[in-house]
Amino acid sequence: MDVNCLHAIADILNMVDDNTDLLDSICHPQVTALTAADKTVVLVGTAHVSKASVELVAEVIAKVRPDTVCVELCASRYQAMRQPEAWQNMDLVKAFKEKKAFLILANLILAAFQKRMAKRLEVKPGQEMVEAIVAAEAVGARIHLADRDVRTTLKRAWRAMGWWQRLRLLAELLFSLTEADQLDAQQVESLKNQDVLDGLISQVGKAMPAIHEVIIGERDRYLAQKILTAPGKRIVAVVGAGHVPGIRANWNRDVDLEALDKVPPAGRLAAWGKWVVPMALVVLMAWGFAVGGAQVGTRMVSWWLVASSLLAGLGALMALAHPLTILSSVVAAPLGVLHPLIATGWISGLVEAMSRKPKVKDFEQLPEDIASLKGFWRNNITRILLVVILTNLGASLGTFLAIPMMFKAF
């Protein structure tokens, strides 16, 4: 940023103390000034993988010398940034039980995309947030975490999607990994002026508006309110460039943070569906025995067993699972379909975790392995997540494909 621009920011901030009107935008296109009562906020929009953004953040904080620096981080992301080895404490079995495998995998893919883009732009992902924290400490400013808990955001997005949308999202995210290496020099340069991660989500959001609203729209409102209520009179807020328009649009508006922090319960249809499908299968097979006799009933059961077990095993095979895992998915599929409290993926994931126990090197190499599609299958941690997801998908798909075949048994 030009030195004169930085002096202008300082001058305008001093004017605010005298209740003088504040200019909307200050010098740099990514720096905006906002006011509320006796509070002044210098909003810095950044690209999460841009050297220029890192330098901009450091210069603005050093010149403005704010009381508080707000960063686009939640407590869990802040801790992860401060303690990058935290992955080593992840409880995979607990994640299976709580059905978080898909969420963890989606989060890893997003991190992989950001890491690959950062490599192209020669800067560490999220370095501008690290710089904001360091610069804040240097001038004695408070650190204020302004973002919603990433787990809440992911859970709300999850609730907003159906199964088909969830799979589509996973496919879109995986495809983005290959796109990151295909950008030409001009495209790479253009990414330096925007928040690439939010840009990726925005592209996905065009096809899935519900996801865009949760990940971008809701967080715009959340960030605006958290920044507005941050302590101090002089504040610098560092956020992704993609959030700046939304924050400005929601500035000085009442936002219900409590409502945005809640995870909506699963819909009644989803809750009942866990029991309806197994009960419908049992009724259908019982009807086959009662109406068609033992031969028809046996044929219907056989169609269902073969389809669900075969596709569950195929899902494990696609994840390059251990032979024992493939066998366990074949055996567990019928049980997982009939009993809603037993998940085929949980069983196969547990067997995979015992057969190929994640080692320290898997946790150490996780940041590098997720940077490539091959790495997701090579690392024991991510392969277990793939096993859980693909075997669950296979068992469910097999059941739905078996139902029309079961009617043909008559």
C-alpha positions as CSV (number, residue, x, y, z in Angstrom):
1,M,0.0,0.0,0.0
2,D,1.2,3.5,-0.8
3,V,2.6,5.4,2.3
4,N,0.4,8.4,1.6
5,C,-2.7,6.1,1.8
6,L,-1.6,4.8,5.2
7,H,-1.2,8.3,6.4
8,A,-4.6,9.1,5.1
9,I,-6.1,6.2,7.1
10,A,-4.5,7.5,10.2
11,D,-5.7,11.1,9.5
12,I,-9.3,9.9,9.0
13,L,-9.2,7.8,12.1
14,N,-8.1,10.9,14.0
15,M,-11.0,12.8,12.4
16,V,-13.4,10.3,13.7
17,D,-12.4,11.1,17.3
18,D,-13.7,14.6,16.5
19,N,-17.0,13.2,15.2
20,T,-16.1,14.1,11.6
21,D,-17.8,12.1,8.8
22,L,-15.8,9.1,7.6
23,L,-15.1,8.3,4.0
24,D,-16.6,5.0,2.8
25,S,-13.4,3.7,1.2
26,I,-9.8,4.5,1.8
27,C,-7.2,4.6,-0.9
28,H,-6.6,0.9,-1.4
29,P,-9.5,-1.0,-3.1
30,Q,-9.3,-3.8,-0.4
31,V,-9.4,-1.4,2.5
32,T,-12.7,0.1,3.7
33,A,-13.6,2.3,6.6
34,L,-16.9,1.7,8.6
35,T,-18.3,3.6,11.6
36,A,-20.8,2.9,14.4
37,A,-21.4,5.3,17.2
38,D,-17.9,6.1,18.6
39,K,-16.3,3.1,16.9
40,T,-14.3,3.0,13.7
41,V,-13.4,-0.1,11.8
42,V,-10.8,-0.4,9.1
43,L,-11.9,-3.5,7.1
44,V,-9.1,-5.2,5.2
45,G,-10.3,-7.7,2.5
46,T,-7.7,-10.3,1.7
47,A,-7.0,-13.3,-0.5
48,H,-6.2,-16.2,1.8
49,V,-3.2,-17.2,-0.4
50,S,-1.7,-13.8,-1.4
51,K,1.6,-12.3,-0.5
52,A,0.2,-8.9,-1.2
53,S,-2.5,-9.5,1.3
54,V,0.0,-10.5,4.0
55,E,2.0,-7.3,3.4
56,L,-1.2,-5.2,3.3
57,V,-2.4,-6.5,6.7
58,A,0.9,-5.9,8.4
59,E,1.2,-2.3,7.1
60,V,-2.4,-1.3,8.0
61,I,-2.1,-2.6,11.5
62,A,1.3,-1.1,12.1
63,K,0.0,2.3,10.9
64,V,-3.5,2.3,12.4
65,R,-2.3,0.9,15.8
66,P,-5.8,-0.3,16.7
67,D,-7.3,-1.2,20.0
68,T,-8.5,-4.5,18.6
69,V,-7.8,-6.7,15.6
70,C,-10.6,-8.9,14.4
71,V,-9.7,-12.0,12.4
72,E,-11.8,-14.3,10.3
73,L,-11.2,-17.2,12.6
74,C,-13.2,-19.2,15.1
75,A,-11.7,-20.7,18.3
76,S,-11.2,-24.2,16.8
77,R,-9.4,-22.8,13.7
78,Y,-7.4,-20.4,15.8
79,Q,-6.2,-23.4,17.9
80,A,-5.5,-25.4,14.8
81,M,-3.4,-22.5,13.5
82,R,-1.5,-22.2,16.8
83,Q,-1.2,-26.0,17.2
84,P,-1.0,-27.6,13.7
85,E,-0.2,-31.0,15.2
86,A,-3.7,-31.2,16.7
87,W,-4.6,-33.6,14.0
88,Q,-2.7,-36.2,15.9
89,N,-5.3,-36.1,18.6
90,M,-8.2,-36.8,16.3
91,D,-10.4,-39.6,17.5
92,L,-11.4,-41.4,14.3
93,V,-13.7,-44.0,16.0
94,K,-15.6,-41.1,17.7
95,A,-15.9,-39.4,14.3
96,F,-17.5,-42.6,12.8
97,K,-20.0,-42.9,15.7
98,E,-21.0,-39.3,15.3
99,K,-21.3,-39.7,11.5
100,K,-18.8,-36.9,10.9
101,A,-16.6,-38.8,8.3
102,F,-18.1,-36.9,5.3
103,L,-17.7,-33.5,7.1
104,I,-14.0,-34.3,8.0
105,L,-13.3,-35.4,4.5
106,A,-14.9,-32.3,2.9
107,N,-13.0,-30.1,5.3
108,L,-9.7,-31.8,4.3
109,I,-10.5,-31.4,0.6
110,L,-11.1,-27.6,1.1
111,A,-7.8,-27.4,3.0
112,A,-6.1,-29.3,0.1
113,F,-7.4,-26.9,-2.5
114,Q,-6.2,-23.9,-0.4
115,K,-2.8,-25.6,0.1
116,R,-2.4,-26.2,-3.6
117,M,-3.3,-22.7,-4.5
118,A,-1.0,-21.4,-1.9
119,K,1.8,-23.4,-3.5
120,R,1.1,-21.8,-6.9
121,L,1.2,-18.4,-5.3
122,E,4.2,-19.2,-3.1
123,V,2.6,-18.3,0.2
124,K,1.3,-20.4,3.1
125,P,-2.5,-20.7,3.3
126,G,-4.0,-18.3,5.9
127,Q,-0.7,-16.5,6.3
128,E,-2.5,-13.1,6.4
129,M,-4.4,-14.2,9.5
130,V,-1.2,-15.3,11.1
131,E,0.3,-11.9,10.2
132,A,-2.7,-10.1,11.6
133,I,-2.2,-11.9,15.0
134,V,1.5,-11.2,15.0
135,A,1.0,-7.5,14.0
136,A,-1.7,-7.1,16.6
137,E,0.6,-8.5,19.4
138,A,3.3,-6.1,18.2
139,V,1.2,-3.0,18.7
140,G,-0.5,-4.3,21.9
141,A,-3.9,-4.8,20.3
142,R,-6.5,-7.4,21.5
143,I,-7.2,-10.4,19.2
144,H,-10.9,-10.8,18.6
145,L,-12.1,-14.0,16.9
146,A,-15.0,-12.9,14.6
147,D,-16.0,-16.0,12.7
148,R,-18.6,-18.7,13.5
149,D,-17.3,-22.0,14.6
150,V,-16.4,-24.0,11.5
151,R,-18.1,-27.1,12.9
152,T,-21.4,-25.2,13.2
153,T,-21.1,-23.9,9.7
154,L,-20.4,-27.4,8.3
155,K,-23.2,-28.9,10.3
156,R,-25.7,-26.2,9.1
157,A,-24.6,-26.8,5.5
158,W,-24.9,-30.5,6.0
159,R,-28.5,-30.1,7.2
160,A,-29.3,-27.9,4.2
161,M,-28.3,-30.6,1.7
162,G,-29.8,-33.9,0.6
163,W,-27.7,-37.0,0.0
164,W,-27.5,-36.3,-3.7
165,Q,-26.2,-32.7,-3.0
166,R,-23.7,-34.0,-0.5
167,L,-22.2,-36.4,-3.0
168,R,-22.3,-33.7,-5.7
169,L,-20.4,-31.4,-3.4
170,L,-17.8,-34.0,-2.7
171,A,-17.3,-34.5,-6.4
172,E,-17.1,-30.8,-7.0
173,L,-14.5,-30.4,-4.3
174,L,-12.4,-33.3,-5.6
175,F,-12.6,-31.9,-9.1
176,S,-11.3,-28.6,-7.8
177,L,-8.0,-30.3,-6.8
178,T,-7.2,-31.0,-10.4
179,E,-8.3,-27.5,-11.5
180,A,-5.8,-25.9,-9.1
181,D,-2.9,-27.2,-11.2
182,Q,-4.4,-26.2,-14.6
183,L,-4.5,-22.4,-14.0
184,D,-2.4,-20.3,-16.3
185,A,-0.2,-17.4,-15.2
186,Q,-2.9,-14.8,-15.8
187,Q,-5.5,-16.7,-13.8
188,V,-3.0,-17.2,-10.9
189,E,-2.4,-13.4,-10.9
190,S,-6.2,-12.7,-10.8
191,L,-6.6,-14.9,-7.8
192,K,-4.2,-12.7,-5.8
193,N,-7.0,-10.1,-5.7
194,Q,-9.7,-12.3,-4.3
195,D,-10.5,-14.8,-1.6
196,V,-9.9,-18.0,-3.5
197,L,-11.5,-20.4,-1.0
198,D,-14.7,-18.4,-0.8
199,G,-14.5,-18.1,-4.6
200,L,-14.5,-21.9,-4.9
201,I,-17.5,-22.1,-2.6
202,S,-19.3,-19.4,-4.5
203,Q,-18.9,-21.4,-7.7
204,V,-20.3,-24.5,-6.0
205,G,-23.0,-22.3,-4.5
206,K,-24.3,-21.3,-8.0
207,A,-25.6,-24.9,-8.4
208,M,-26.4,-25.3,-4.7
209,P,-27.8,-22.0,-3.3
210,A,-28.4,-23.5,0.2
211,I,-24.7,-24.1,0.6
212,H,-23.8,-20.6,-0.5
213,E,-26.3,-19.1,1.9
214,V,-24.9,-21.0,4.9
215,I,-21.2,-20.7,4.1
216,I,-21.2,-17.1,2.7
217,G,-24.4,-15.3,3.4
218,E,-24.8,-16.4,7.1
219,R,-21.2,-15.8,7.8
220,D,-21.3,-12.3,6.3
221,R,-24.0,-11.4,8.8
222,Y,-22.2,-13.2,11.6
223,L,-18.9,-11.4,10.9
224,A,-20.6,-8.1,10.6
225,Q,-22.1,-8.4,14.0
226,K,-19.0,-9.8,15.7
227,I,-16.9,-7.0,14.3
228,L,-19.5,-4.4,15.3
229,T,-19.5,-5.6,18.9
230,A,-15.8,-6.1,19.2
231,P,-14.2,-4.2,22.1
232,G,-12.4,-0.9,21.5
233,K,-13.0,2.2,19.5
234,R,-10.4,1.7,16.8
235,I,-10.5,-1.6,15.1
236,V,-8.9,-3.4,12.2
237,A,-10.8,-6.3,10.8
238,V,-9.1,-8.8,8.5
239,V,-11.5,-10.9,6.5
240,G,-11.6,-12.7,3.1
241,A,-12.3,-10.3,0.3
242,G,-15.4,-12.2,-0.6
243,H,-17.0,-11.3,2.7
244,V,-16.4,-7.5,2.4
245,P,-19.6,-6.7,0.3
246,G,-21.8,-8.8,2.7
247,I,-20.3,-7.2,5.8
248,R,-20.9,-3.7,4.4
249,A,-24.5,-4.6,3.4
250,N,-25.2,-5.9,7.0
251,W,-23.3,-3.2,8.8
252,N,-25.3,-1.6,11.7
253,R,-28.1,-4.1,11.3
254,D,-29.5,-6.3,14.1
255,V,-28.2,-9.9,13.7
256,D,-29.3,-12.7,15.9
257,L,-26.0,-14.5,16.6
258,E,-27.7,-17.1,18.8
259,A,-29.9,-18.2,15.9
260,L,-26.9,-18.4,13.6
261,D,-25.0,-20.5,16.1
262,K,-27.7,-23.2,16.3
263,V,-27.6,-26.4,14.4
264,P,-31.1,-27.2,13.1
265,P,-32.2,-30.7,14.1
266,A,-32.6,-33.3,11.4
267,G,-36.0,-33.1,9.7
268,R,-38.7,-35.5,10.6
269,L,-38.5,-37.1,7.2
270,A,-34.9,-37.9,7.8
271,A,-35.5,-39.2,11.3
272,W,-38.4,-41.4,10.2
273,G,-36.6,-42.5,7.1
274,K,-34.0,-44.3,9.2
275,W,-36.8,-46.7,10.4
276,V,-39.2,-46.6,7.4
277,V,-36.8,-48.1,4.9
278,P,-35.8,-51.1,7.1
279,M,-39.4,-51.7,8.1
280,A,-40.5,-51.4,4.5
281,L,-37.9,-54.0,3.5
282,V,-39.0,-56.4,6.2
283,V,-42.7,-56.0,5.2
284,L,-41.9,-56.4,1.5
285,M,-40.0,-59.7,2.1
286,A,-42.6,-61.0,4.5
287,W,-45.2,-60.2,1.9
288,G,-43.2,-62.1,-0.6
289,F,-43.1,-65.2,1.6
290,A,-46.8,-64.9,2.4
291,V,-48.1,-64.3,-1.1
292,G,-45.5,-66.0,-3.3
293,G,-44.3,-68.8,-1.0
294,A,-40.8,-69.8,0.1
295,Q,-39.4,-69.7,-3.4
296,V,-40.4,-66.1,-4.1
297,G,-39.6,-64.9,-0.6
298,T,-36.1,-66.5,-0.8
299,R,-35.5,-65.0,-4.2
300,M,-36.4,-61.5,-2.9
301,V,-34.1,-61.9,0.1
302,S,-31.3,-63.1,-2.2
303,W,-31.7,-60.1,-4.5
304,W,-31.5,-57.7,-1.6
305,L,-28.5,-59.4,0.1
306,V,-26.5,-59.7,-3.1
307,A,-27.1,-56.1,-4.2
308,S,-26.4,-54.4,-0.8
309,S,-23.4,-56.6,0.1
310,L,-21.9,-56.5,-3.4
311,L,-22.1,-52.7,-3.7
312,A,-20.9,-52.1,-0.2
313,G,-17.9,-54.4,-1.0
314,L,-17.3,-52.5,-4.2
315,G,-17.3,-49.2,-2.3
316,A,-14.6,-50.6,0.0
317,L,-12.7,-51.8,-3.0
318,M,-12.8,-48.3,-4.6
319,A,-11.3,-46.9,-1.4
320,L,-8.5,-49.5,-1.8
321,A,-9.4,-51.0,1.6
322,H,-7.7,-53.9,3.3
323,P,-9.2,-57.3,2.2
324,L,-10.6,-57.8,5.7
325,T,-12.3,-54.5,5.4
326,I,-13.9,-55.5,2.1
327,L,-15.1,-58.7,3.6
328,S,-16.5,-56.9,6.7
329,S,-18.4,-54.4,4.5
330,V,-20.0,-57.3,2.6
331,V,-21.1,-59.0,5.8
332,A,-22.2,-55.8,7.6
333,A,-24.2,-54.2,4.7
334,P,-27.4,-56.1,5.4
335,L,-27.2,-55.4,9.1
336,G,-26.5,-51.7,8.5
337,V,-29.5,-51.4,6.2
338,L,-31.9,-53.2,8.5
339,H,-30.8,-51.6,11.8
340,P,-30.6,-47.8,11.7
341,L,-28.3,-47.7,14.7
342,I,-25.7,-49.8,12.9
343,A,-23.8,-48.1,10.0
344,T,-22.0,-50.3,7.4
345,G,-19.4,-47.5,7.0
346,W,-18.8,-47.4,10.8
347,I,-18.0,-51.1,10.9
348,S,-15.9,-51.2,7.8
349,G,-14.0,-48.0,8.9
350,L,-13.3,-49.6,12.3
351,V,-12.0,-52.7,10.7
352,E,-9.8,-50.6,8.3
353,A,-8.5,-48.6,11.3
354,M,-7.5,-51.9,13.1
355,S,-6.1,-53.5,10.0
356,R,-4.0,-50.5,8.9
357,K,-3.6,-48.5,12.1
358,P,-2.7,-44.8,11.4
359,K,0.8,-44.1,12.4
360,V,2.5,-41.0,13.5
361,K,3.9,-40.5,10.0
362,D,0.3,-40.5,8.6
363,F,-0.6,-37.5,10.8
364,E,2.7,-35.8,10.0
365,Q,2.3,-36.3,6.3
366,L,-1.5,-35.5,6.2
367,P,-0.9,-31.8,5.1
368,E,1.2,-33.0,2.2
369,D,-0.9,-36.1,1.3
370,I,-4.2,-34.1,1.0
371,A,-2.5,-31.9,-1.7
372,S,-3.1,-34.6,-4.3
373,L,-5.9,-37.1,-5.1
374,K,-3.4,-40.0,-4.9
375,G,-2.5,-38.8,-1.4
376,F,-6.1,-39.2,-0.2
377,W,-5.9,-42.9,-1.0
378,R,-2.3,-43.3,0.2
379,N,-2.7,-41.8,3.7
380,N,-4.2,-44.2,6.2
381,I,-6.3,-41.5,7.8
382,T,-8.0,-40.2,4.7
383,R,-8.4,-43.7,3.3
384,I,-10.4,-44.7,6.4
385,L,-12.7,-41.7,5.8
386,L,-13.1,-42.8,2.2
387,V,-13.9,-46.4,3.3
388,V,-16.6,-45.1,5.7
389,I,-18.3,-42.9,3.0
390,L,-18.0,-45.3,0.0
391,T,-19.2,-48.4,1.9
392,N,-22.2,-46.5,3.3
393,L,-23.0,-45.2,-0.1
394,G,-22.7,-48.7,-1.7
395,A,-24.9,-50.4,0.8
396,S,-27.6,-47.7,0.4
397,L,-27.4,-47.7,-3.3
398,G,-27.5,-51.5,-3.4
399,T,-30.7,-51.5,-1.4
400,F,-32.5,-49.1,-3.6
401,L,-31.4,-50.9,-6.7
402,A,-32.6,-54.2,-5.2
403,I,-36.2,-53.1,-4.5
404,P,-37.4,-53.1,-8.2
405,M,-35.7,-56.5,-8.7
406,M,-37.5,-57.8,-5.6
407,F,-40.8,-57.1,-7.2
408,K,-39.8,-59.0,-10.3
409,A,-39.3,-62.1,-8.2
410,F,-43.1,-62.8,-8.4
